[in-house]
Amino acid sequence: MRKCRPSKWVPWAFAGVGFPLLAAAMISTGALKSDVAGTAQATLAGSDLTKWAAVKMDGRIATITGKTTNPAAIEEVVKLVAGTYGVRQVVNKTSAEPLALLAPTVESPKTDGPVTEIRGTWPEGAAKTLAVKVGETAFTLPGSPELSTSNGNWLLTLPQPLAAGTYDITASASVDSDGATVAQATPAPVQVVVAPPPPAIVAPVIAPVAADAKWPYAITGTFPEADAAKFAATVDGREYVLGRGAALTSDGKGNFSFAPSRIFAPGSYDVDFSLTDKAGTTSTIKAEKAIVVPAAAAAVPAPEPAPEPVADTTPPAPPRIVAPAGDGSDVRMVTGTWDEGDASTLTATLQGRSYVLGRGSALTRTEDKPGTFTFAPNTVRLAPGSYNVEFAAADAAGNVAKAMVESAIVIPEPPKVAEAAPEQPQEPAPEAAPAPQPAAVELAAPTGDRMLDLTGAPTITGTWPQGEGTSLTIGLSGKTYELGTSANLKENGPGKWKLLPAAALKDGIYDVVVTARKGDVEVKDASLAEIEVDATLPTAPTITAYA
């Protein structure tokens, strides 16, 4: 049996038991505790996820403290500290307080014009990044120069206006906190509908003027007349508007002609043609040197151009009356002259009725000579006496010059029946008994209805005192129609008549003479010039093409 020798096992026992106890004793000292805590703190500082935590050592027990916004960071801190050499136990006294960001906002942009900017708000300061998405295009701050911010208000300046279409606009803000990203987006996208731009206005097209054309000539071209609210030509500071005068005209199909009548001084003139559509958009095209007025011959100095008034307010000269022949006791016609050309219309007014030159036979040109007139109204119905006549001449601008002719028409009293010579007195014969007088016959006046006829074949109507023994005749345009004899004159119901003239009536004003008779009693209608015929179509306009 072998003996146990202490000299052999005691050294080993000291090494196996003593060294650990010695190490524990050494770690318990302040210097070694500080080294373990420093090692653990340095490990935590190496990551954004854990650098927020603090470590304190009590022996081999490590206590960690601190607050984080990332709950997942606490688990990582405990793991790193527990793995530090010299730490036997970890006491966790940390807390997690998650970070909350206010949601960004997006303002709805105005779409009544091009959309070039989008605005909104975000939690600037708390958040560090901002992302704005327009449709499928994203912009970030920092990163995108189009996106800027000021005091919590962000502005996105688009590189080009949004094209027509529908766009969802969103914004999100985020911040990296303790190793985690905290993000907050708009609750719902803002939808923007961009309408397509209105169609571009079509500018007028000017036809070229022939190189050998000599002023005056017409400048022609085309324009979208159906879409035009205003079309004008401007030359030498004066504007000519379509529909306001004869200088600028159109055929109604988009073909225009511009031929101002003013006198231009020698030189070249640009003409601006402007078109304003119904939406208020104006397009202008310049026809350079469209009007070229050559200089006059050297021997004859060129006249200075007469300044034109902005508006023609000068009336034409008033009509002039030729004194009637005779002693003036019986005047039924007035003659005179007027400035035809400067004035465009002439009217004569008698007893409240106006007669227009060229309409009817009452007011005509004397022997068809321009600038003359003869006024010969139907005076059958005029009572004896003198009548004033007013003559008025008007130009195209609406300026009127009047001339009142007093006692222009004079209807004399009818001649008196000569009285028979007095007879020699005779012995009175015995008076016979007076015969009974017949009852007076009374008839109501017939009438003729007034009308404007555009066919030349009017059906004329009126009334008459229909009764036993009463006859009716109608006088029209030199022809007399009698009821019951003329097939053209018929009854039109009780007390009414209608007449279809036997021949077509020419343009003019006609007096219908309606006469009712019963025995010796005759009654005529009291009206004059009841029928006006205007059946001739106006002459179609012609367009002269200028090279």
C-alpha positions in Angstrom: 0.0 0.0 0.0 1.4 3.3 -1.1 1.4 6.2 1.2 -0.1 9.6 0.4 2.5 12.2 0.3 1.4 15.8 0.9 4.3 17.1 -1.0 2.8 15.8 -4.2 -0.9 17.0 -4.0 -0.8 20.2 -2.0 0.7 22.3 -4.8 -2.0 21.2 -7.2 -4.7 21.8 -4.8 -3.5 25.3 -4.2 -3.4 26.0 -8.0 -7.0 24.6 -8.6 -8.6 26.3 -5.7 -6.5 29.2 -4.9 -6.2 30.8 -8.2 -9.9 31.2 -8.8 -10.4 32.6 -5.3 -7.5 34.9 -6.0 -9.1 36.1 -9.2 -12.4 36.7 -7.5 -10.7 38.6 -4.9 -8.9 40.7 -7.4 -12.1 41.4 -9.4 -13.8 42.6 -6.2 -11.3 45.4 -6.0 -12.3 48.8 -7.5 -9.6 48.8 -10.2 -10.7 45.5 -11.7 -14.5 46.4 -11.5 -13.7 49.6 -13.4 -11.9 47.7 -16.1 -14.9 45.3 -16.6 -17.4 48.2 -16.6 -15.1 50.1 -19.1 -14.9 47.1 -21.4 -18.6 46.7 -21.4 -19.3 50.4 -21.9 -16.8 50.5 -24.8 -18.6 47.6 -26.4 -22.0 49.3 -26.1 -20.6 52.6 -27.6 -19.6 50.9 -30.8 -23.2 50.7 -32.1 -26.1 53.3 -32.4 -28.3 50.5 -31.2 -26.6 50.3 -27.8 -24.6 53.5 -27.1 -27.4 55.0 -25.1 -27.0 52.4 -22.2 -24.8 52.9 -19.1 -23.1 50.0 -17.1 -22.2 49.9 -13.4 -20.4 46.9 -11.7 -21.1 45.6 -8.2 -18.6 42.7 -8.0 -19.4 40.6 -10.9 -23.0 41.9 -11.2 -23.5 44.4 -14.0 -26.4 46.8 -13.7 -27.4 48.6 -17.0 -29.5 51.8 -17.0 -30.8 54.3 -19.6 -33.8 55.1 -21.9 -34.3 54.1 -25.5 -36.9 54.7 -28.2 -36.2 51.3 -29.7 -37.5 48.4 -27.6 -35.3 46.0 -29.6 -32.2 47.8 -28.5 -32.6 46.6 -24.8 -32.2 43.0 -25.7 -29.0 43.8 -27.7 -27.6 45.7 -24.7 -28.2 42.8 -22.2 -26.6 40.4 -24.7 -23.4 42.5 -25.1 -22.9 43.2 -21.4 -23.5 39.5 -20.4 -20.9 38.5 -22.9 -18.2 40.8 -21.4 -15.4 38.9 -19.6 -15.8 39.2 -15.8 -19.6 39.7 -15.8 -21.5 36.9 -14.0 -25.0 38.5 -13.8 -26.8 41.3 -15.6 -29.4 43.4 -13.9 -31.6 45.3 -16.5 -33.0 48.7 -15.3 -33.5 50.3 -18.7 -36.8 51.5 -20.1 -38.2 51.9 -23.6 -40.2 55.0 -24.7 -41.0 54.7 -28.4 -40.7 57.9 -30.4 -43.9 59.3 -32.0 -43.7 61.6 -35.1 -46.5 63.9 -36.3 -47.8 62.9 -39.7 -46.8 65.1 -42.6 -49.5 66.9 -44.6 -50.0 67.6 -48.3 -51.9 70.7 -49.5 -54.2 70.1 -52.5 -52.6 72.1 -55.4 -54.7 74.4 -57.5 -55.4 72.9 -60.9 -56.9 75.9 -62.7 -53.5 76.4 -64.2 -50.2 74.5 -64.7 -49.2 72.6 -61.5 -45.6 73.4 -60.9 -45.5 73.5 -57.0 -46.8 71.2 -54.2 -46.7 72.2 -50.5 -47.2 70.7 -47.2 -46.0 70.4 -43.5 -43.8 67.9 -41.6 -42.3 67.5 -38.1 -39.0 69.3 -38.9 -36.5 68.9 -36.1 -38.0 65.7 -34.7 -37.8 64.0 -38.1 -34.6 64.0 -40.1 -35.7 62.8 -43.5 -38.7 63.6 -45.7 -40.0 61.7 -48.7 -42.6 63.1 -51.1 -44.0 60.9 -53.8 -46.0 62.3 -56.8 -47.5 59.4 -58.8 -44.5 57.1 -59.3 -41.8 59.8 -58.9 -40.2 60.2 -55.4 -38.3 63.2 -54.0 -36.3 63.1 -50.7 -34.9 65.6 -48.2 -32.0 65.6 -48.1 -31.1 64.3 -51.5 -33.5 66.0 -54.1 -32.7 69.7 -54.9 -36.4 70.1 -55.9 -37.5 69.6 -52.2 -36.8 72.3 -49.7 -38.1 73.2 -46.1 -38.5 76.2 -43.9 -39.9 76.1 -40.3 -41.8 72.9 -40.8 -43.2 73.8 -44.2 -41.9 71.9 -47.2 -42.0 73.0 -50.8 -41.6 70.7 -53.9 -40.8 72.7 -57.1 -41.5 70.3 -59.9 -38.9 70.3 -62.8 -41.8 70.6 -65.2 -45.6 71.1 -64.9 -47.6 68.0 -64.3 -49.0 66.5 -67.5 -52.7 65.8 -67.8 -53.8 62.9 -65.7 -54.6 61.7 -62.1 -51.8 61.7 -59.4 -51.7 60.4 -55.8 -49.5 62.6 -53.7 -48.0 61.2 -50.4 -45.5 62.4 -47.9 -43.6 60.5 -45.1 -41.1 61.6 -42.4 -38.6 59.4 -40.6 -35.8 59.5 -38.0 -33.1 57.0 -37.1 -33.4 56.6 -33.3 -31.2 54.1 -31.3 -30.6 52.0 -34.4 -34.2 51.9 -35.6 -36.1 54.0 -38.2 -39.3 55.7 -37.0 -41.5 56.7 -39.9 -44.9 58.5 -40.2 -46.8 59.0 -43.4 -49.8 61.0 -44.5 -53.1 59.2 -43.4 -54.3 59.1 -47.0 -52.9 60.2 -50.4 -54.1 63.5 -51.9 -55.4 62.9 -55.4 -54.9 65.6 -58.0 -56.6 65.5 -61.4 -54.8 67.7 -64.0 -57.0 68.6 -66.9 -55.5 68.7 -70.4 -54.7 72.3 -71.6 -57.2 74.0 -73.8 -56.7 73.6 -77.6 -54.3 76.1 -79.0 -55.9 79.0 -80.8 -55.3 78.9 -84.6 -53.7 82.1 -85.8 -55.0 83.9 -88.9 -53.2 83.0 -92.2 -52.4 85.9 -94.5 -52.3 85.4 -98.2 -49.2 86.9 -99.9 -49.7 90.1 -101.9 -48.5 90.0 -105.5 -45.1 91.7 -106.0 -46.5 94.0 -108.7 -49.7 95.0 -106.7 -50.1 98.8 -106.4 -52.0 100.4 -103.5 -55.0 100.4 -103.0 -55.5 96.6 -102.9 -57.2 94.2 -100.5 -55.2 92.0 -98.0 -56.9 88.6 -97.8 -56.5 85.5 -95.7 -58.3 82.9 -93.5 -59.2 82.6 -89.8 -61.2 80.2 -87.7 -64.4 82.3 -87.8 -66.6 79.8 -86.0 -64.4 80.0 -82.9 -63.7 83.7 -83.0 -65.3 86.2 -80.6 -63.4 89.1 -82.1 -61.3 89.6 -85.2 -59.5 92.9 -85.9 -56.8 94.4 -88.0 -54.6 97.3 -86.7 -52.5 99.5 -89.0 -50.8 102.8 -88.2 -52.4 102.9 -84.7 -56.0 102.4 -85.9 -58.0 99.3 -85.2 -60.6 97.9 -87.6 -62.9 95.3 -86.1 -64.9 92.8 -88.2 -68.6 93.8 -88.2 -67.9 97.5 -87.6 -67.6 99.0 -91.0 -66.7 98.0 -94.5 -62.9 98.0 -94.2 -62.7 94.4 -92.7 -65.2 91.9 -94.0 -65.7 88.2 -94.1 -67.7 85.7 -96.2 -68.9 83.9 -93.1 -66.8 80.9 -93.9 -63.4 82.1 -92.5 -62.2 84.0 -95.6 -61.6 87.7 -94.8 -60.7 90.8 -96.8 -59.1 94.0 -95.4 -59.2 97.1 -97.6 -59.1 100.3 -95.6 -60.3 103.4 -97.5 -58.2 105.9 -95.6 -55.4 107.8 -97.3 -51.9 106.7 -96.2 -48.8 108.7 -96.6 -46.1 107.1 -98.9 -44.3 104.4 -97.1 -44.7 100.8 -95.9 -47.1 99.8 -93.1 -47.2 96.6 -91.0 -50.7 95.2 -90.3 -51.4 93.2 -87.1 -54.3 90.7 -87.4 -55.5 89.6 -83.9 -58.0 86.9 -83.2 -59.7 86.5 -79.8 -61.5 83.2 -79.2 -64.5 82.6 -77.1 -62.3 81.6 -74.1 -60.7 85.0 -74.2 -57.3 83.9 -75.6 -55.8 86.3 -78.2 -53.5 85.3 -81.0 -51.8 88.0 -83.2 -49.9 87.7 -86.5 -48.0 90.5 -88.1 -48.1 91.1 -91.8 -44.9 93.1 -92.3 -45.0 95.8 -95.0 -48.5 94.5 -96.0 -49.4 98.0 -97.3 -46.9 99.8 -99.5 -47.8 103.2 -100.7 -45.3 104.5 -103.3 -44.0 108.0 -103.1 -45.6 110.6 -105.4 -43.8 112.0 -108.4 -41.0 114.4 -107.6 -42.9 117.3 -109.3 -46.0 116.8 -107.2 -45.3 116.9 -103.4 -47.0 114.1 -101.5 -50.0 115.4 -99.5 -49.9 115.1 -95.8 -52.2 112.3 -94.6 -55.4 113.8 -93.2 -55.9 112.8 -89.6 -58.9 110.5 -89.2 -61.1 110.9 -86.2 -61.6 108.0 -84.0 -65.3 108.0 -84.7 -67.2 109.6 -87.6 -69.6 112.1 -85.9 -69.9 114.6 -88.8 -73.4 114.4 -90.3 -73.9 114.8 -94.1 -75.3 118.0 -95.5 -79.1 118.3 -95.1 -81.3 117.8 -98.2 -81.9 120.9 -100.2 -85.4 121.8 -101.6 -86.2 123.2 -105.0 -88.8 125.9 -104.8 -92.1 124.7 -106.4 -93.4 126.5 -109.5 -96.7 128.4 -109.3 -98.3 130.5 -106.6 -98.1 127.8 -104.0 -101.8 127.4 -103.6 -101.8 123.8 -104.8 -98.6 121.9 -104.2 -98.6 118.1 -104.3 -94.9 117.3 -105.1 -91.6 118.3 -103.6 -88.2 118.1 -105.4 -84.7 118.7 -104.3 -81.1 117.4 -104.1 -79.0 115.5 -101.4 -75.4 114.4 -101.0 -75.9 110.8 -102.2 -72.7 108.9 -101.5 -71.8 110.8 -98.4 -75.3 110.0 -97.2 -76.7 106.5 -97.8 -80.4 106.8 -97.0 -83.1 109.5 -97.5 -86.5 109.6 -95.9 -89.5 111.9 -96.1 -92.0 112.1 -93.2 -95.6 113.4 -93.8 -98.4 113.2 -91.2 -96.4 110.7 -89.1 -95.6 108.3 -92.0 -92.1 107.9 -93.3 -91.2 107.2 -96.9 -87.8 105.7 -97.8 -86.1 106.4 -101.1 -86.1 103.2 -103.2 -89.1 101.7 -101.4 -92.3 102.5 -103.2 -93.2 105.1 -105.7 -93.8 108.1 -103.4 -90.1 109.0 -102.9 -87.9 108.5 -106.0 -84.9 109.9 -107.8 -85.8 112.7 -110.2 -85.4 111.2 -113.6 -83.2 108.5 -112.0 -80.4 111.0 -111.5 -78.2 110.4 -108.5 -78.3 113.0 -105.8 -81.9 114.2 -106.7 -85.3 113.3 -105.3 -89.0 113.8 -106.0 -91.5 113.3 -103.3 -95.1 112.9 -104.7 -97.2 111.1 -102.0 -100.8 110.0 -102.6 -102.8 113.1 -101.5 -106.3 111.7 -102.2 -107.1 111.2 -98.5 -105.5 114.5 -97.3 -108.0 117.2 -96.2 -107.6 120.7 -97.6 -104.8 122.5 -95.9 -101.0 122.8 -95.7 -98.7 120.1 -94.5 -95.0 120.2 -93.3 -92.6 117.5 -94.6 -89.4 116.5 -92.9 -86.5 115.2 -95.1 -83.7 113.3 -93.4 -80.4 112.2 -94.9 -78.3 109.6 -92.9 -74.8 108.2 -93.5 -73.4 104.8 -92.8 -72.2 105.8 -89.3 -75.7 106.8 -88.3 -75.2 110.6 -88.4 -78.5 112.3 -89.6 -79.1 115.7 -91.1 -82.7 116.9 -91.3 -84.5 119.6 -93.2 -88.1 120.7 -92.2 -90.0 122.1 -95.2 -93.0 124.1 -94.0 -96.2 124.0 -96.1 -94.4 121.6 -98.5 -97.8 120.0 -99.5 -100.8 122.3 -100.0 -104.2 120.9 -100.7 -106.6 123.7 -101.8 -110.2 124.0 -100.8 -112.5 122.5 -103.5 -114.2 125.1 -105.7 -117.5 126.4 -104.5 -120.6 125.9 -106.7 -121.7 129.2 -108.2 -125.0 130.5 -106.8 -127.9 130.9 -109.2 -129.1 134.4 -110.0 -132.1 135.4 -107.9 -135.4 134.9 -109.6 -138.0 137.6 -110.0 -140.5 137.4 -107.3 -143.7 135.7 -108.3 -146.9 135.2 -106.7 -146.6 132.5 -104.2 -148.3 129.4 -105.2 -150.3 127.6 -102.7 -148.0 125.3 -100.7 -148.4 121.6 -101.2 -148.3 119.3 -98.3 -144.7 118.2 -97.6 -143.8 114.7 -98.8 -142.5 112.4 -96.0 -138.7 112.2 -95.9 -137.1 108.8 -96.3 -135.1 107.5 -93.3 -131.4 108.3 -93.4 -129.2 105.3 -94.3 -126.2 104.8 -92.0 -123.2 102.6 -93.0 -120.2 101.7 -90.9 -116.9 102.4 -92.5 -115.1 99.4 -94.1 -111.5 98.6 -93.2 -108.4 97.1 -94.8 -105.9 95.2 -92.7 -102.2 96.4 -92.7 -99.6 93.8 -93.7 -96.0 93.3 -94.9 -95.8 90.7 -97.7 -92.6 89.0 -98.8 -94.1 87.0 -101.7 -95.6 89.5 -104.1 -98.9 87.6 -104.0 -100.5 88.7 -100.7 -104.0 87.7 -99.5 -105.5 91.0 -98.4 -108.3 91.1 -95.8 -110.6 93.5 -94.1 -114.1 94.2 -92.9 -117.3 95.8 -94.3 -120.8 96.6 -93.2 -122.4 93.5 -94.7 -126.2 93.8 -95.0 -129.2 93.8 -97.4 -128.6 95.9 -100.5 -125.0 96.7 -99.6 -122.3 96.4 -102.3 -118.5 96.2 -101.8 -115.7 97.3 -104.2 -111.9 97.2 -103.6 -109.4 99.4 -105.5 -105.8 98.3 -105.7 -102.9 99.2 -108.0 -105.2 100.8 -110.6 -107.7 97.8 -110.7 -111.2 97.6 -109.1 -112.7 94.4 -107.8 -116.4 94.1 -107.0 -117.8 91.5 -104.6 -120.0 89.0 -106.5 -118.6 90.0 -109.9 -114.8 89.5 -109.5 -113.7 86.0 -108.7 -110.7 87.4 -106.8 -112.8 89.1 -104.2 -114.7 86.8 -101.8 -116.5 86.9 -98.5 -114.3 85.7 -95.6 -117.0 85.1 -93.0 -119.7 87.4 -91.7 -118.7 91.0 -92.2 -115.3 90.1 -93.6 -113.7 90.0 -97.0 -110.5 88.7 -98.7 -108.8 89.6 -102.0 -106.1 87.8 -104.0 -104.8 90.3 -106.6 -105.1 89.2 -110.2 -101.4 90.0 -110.9 -98.3 89.8 -108.7 -97.4 93.1 -106.9 -94.0 94.6 -107.3 -92.0 95.8 -104.3 -93.6 99.0 -102.9 -96.3 100.5 -100.7 -99.9 100.2 -101.9 -103.1 102.0 -100.7 -106.2 99.7 -100.6 -109.4 101.7 -101.2 -112.4 99.9 -99.7 -115.8 101.3 -100.6 -119.2 100.1 -99.3 -122.4 101.4 -100.9 -126.0 101.2 -100.1 -128.2 103.2 -102.4 -126.8 106.7 -102.7 -124.8 106.3 -99.5 -121.1 105.5 -100.0 -118.5 105.0 -97.2 -114.7 104.5 -97.7 -112.0 103.1 -95.3 -110.0 105.7 -93.4 -106.5 104.1 -93.6 -103.7 104.8 -96.1 -100.9 102.7 -97.5 -102.0 99.4 -95.8 -99.9 97.0 -97.9 -96.1 96.9 -98.2 -94.5 94.4 -100.6 -90.8 93.4 -100.2 -90.4 90.2 -102.3 -87.1 90.8 -104.0 -84.2 89.1 -102.4 -81.1 91.2 -101.7 -78.2 91.0 -104.2 -75.8 88.3 -103.1 -72.4 89.7 -101.9 -69.5 89.2 -104.2 -65.9 88.8 -103.3 -63.2 90.2 -105.5 -59.9 88.4 -105.3 -56.8 90.6 -105.4 -53.5 89.3 -106.6 
